[in-house]
């Protein structure tokens, strides 16, 4: 699940990058237009956009924190994944477009590294579980026969 959610975050940030660099949309509109394969991640962006629209004085950091707290039960991200996203979100909306794009791309690069590590870990664990299943099956066969 972590690999899937990291993939969704990466795709969401790519969409945000395109929205910021080409359309120049308002931040709340850009966040609201992000579609992900993972509904929990998508809801976090949509809720953040809703909070920003409803409360004009609310910072992006506060809106994201609220959305994150509401989505906490469905998140399978590690603390490091969340720290990368929080670092990125906390700087969002506070600078010009060029700095926004730099922040988005830096977060994308870091999430890409974390995605690779998570995918490698998932493959290793999958092989381990398969091996353990085979060994337990072989032991059961030896015990019963």
DAMOJO-V438441 format. One record per residue. RES is the residue in three letters. SS is DSSP state (h for helix, s for strand, l for the rest). OMEGA is omega in radians with two decimals (none if undefined). D_LAST is the distance of its C-alpha to the last C-alpha in Angstrom with 1 decimal. Layout:
((RES SS OMEGA D_LAST) (RES SS OMEGA D_LAST))
//
This chain:
((UNK l -3.14 38.9) (UNK h -3.14 40.9) (UNK h 3.14 41.1) (UNK h -3.14 42.3) (UNK h 3.07 44.9) (UNK h 3.09 46.2) (UNK h 3.10 46.6) (UNK h 3.10 48.5) (UNK h 3.13 50.7) (UNK h 3.12 51.5) (UNK h 3.11 52.5) (UNK h 3.13 54.6) (UNK h 3.06 56.4) (UNK h 3.10 57.1) (UNK h 3.10 58.6) (UNK h 3.09 60.6) (UNK h 3.12 61.8) (UNK h -3.12 63.0) (UNK h -3.12 64.7) (UNK h -3.03 66.5) (UNK h -3.05 67.6) (UNK h -3.07 68.7) (UNK h -3.12 69.6) (UNK l -3.11 70.8) (UNK l 3.03 69.5) (UNK l -3.07 69.8) (UNK h -3.13 66.8) (UNK h 3.11 65.9) (UNK h 3.14 66.1) (UNK h 3.12 64.0) (UNK h -3.12 61.3) (UNK h -3.09 61.3) (UNK l -3.14 60.9) (UNK l 3.09 57.6) (UNK l -3.10 54.7) (UNK l 3.05 51.2) (UNK l 3.13 47.8) (UNK l -3.04 46.7) (UNK h 3.14 48.6) (UNK h 3.13 48.5) (UNK h 3.13 50.2) (UNK h 3.12 52.7) (UNK h 3.11 53.5) (UNK h 3.12 54.3) (UNK h 3.14 56.9) (UNK h 3.12 58.3) (UNK h 3.09 58.6) (UNK h 3.12 60.3) (UNK h 3.12 62.8) (UNK h 3.11 63.4) (UNK h -3.14 64.2) (UNK h 3.12 66.5) (UNK h -3.08 68.3) (UNK h -3.08 68.8) (UNK l -3.04 69.9) (UNK l -3.11 72.2) (UNK l -3.09 72.4) (UNK l 3.10 68.7) (UNK l 3.11 67.4) (UNK h 3.13 64.4) (UNK h -3.13 62.6) (UNK h 3.14 63.0) (UNK h 3.12 62.1) (UNK h 3.13 58.9) (UNK h 3.10 58.0) (UNK h -3.12 58.3) (UNK h 3.13 56.3) (UNK h 3.11 53.6) (UNK h 3.14 53.4) (UNK h -3.08 53.1) (UNK h -3.00 50.3) (UNK h -3.07 48.4) (UNK h -3.12 45.5) (UNK h -3.12 44.6) (UNK l 3.09 45.0) (UNK l -3.11 42.1) (UNK l 3.09 44.5) (UNK l 3.12 44.4) (UNK h 3.14 47.4) (UNK h 3.10 48.6) (UNK h -3.13 48.5) (UNK h 3.12 50.6) (UNK h 3.11 52.9) (UNK h 3.14 53.7) (UNK h 3.12 54.4) (UNK h 3.10 56.5) (UNK h 3.11 58.5) (UNK h -3.08 59.2) (UNK h -3.10 60.1) (UNK h 3.11 62.3) (UNK h -3.08 64.5) (UNK l 3.09 64.6) (UNK l -3.08 67.9) (UNK l -3.12 69.8) (UNK l -3.13 71.2) (UNK l -3.03 72.5) (UNK h -3.13 70.6) (UNK h 3.11 70.1) (UNK h 3.07 68.6) (UNK h -3.14 66.4) (UNK h 3.09 65.1) (UNK h 3.13 64.5) (UNK h 3.12 62.5) (UNK h -3.10 60.4) (UNK h 3.07 59.7) (UNK h 3.10 58.8) (UNK h 3.10 56.4) (UNK h -3.14 54.9) (UNK h -3.13 54.5) (UNK h 3.11 52.7) (UNK h 3.07 50.5) (UNK h 3.10 49.6) (UNK h 3.13 48.4) (UNK h 3.10 46.4) (UNK h 3.11 44.9) (UNK h 3.12 43.8) (UNK h -3.13 42.2) (UNK h 3.13 40.4) (UNK h 3.10 39.1) (UNK h 3.12 37.8) (UNK h 3.13 36.1) (UNK h 3.12 34.5) (UNK h 3.12 33.2) (UNK h 3.14 31.7) (UNK h 3.12 30.1) (UNK h 3.10 28.7) (UNK h 3.13 27.1) (UNK h -3.14 25.7) (UNK h 3.11 24.1) (UNK h 3.13 22.6) (UNK h 3.12 21.2) (UNK h 3.11 19.9) (UNK h 3.11 18.3) (UNK h -3.12 16.5) (UNK h 3.11 15.3) (UNK h 3.09 14.2) (UNK h 3.13 12.2) (UNK h 3.11 10.6) (UNK h 3.12 10.0) (UNK h 3.11 8.5) (UNK h 3.13 6.0) (UNK h -3.12 5.3) (UNK h -3.09 5.7) (UNK h -3.12 3.8) (UNK l none 0.0))
//
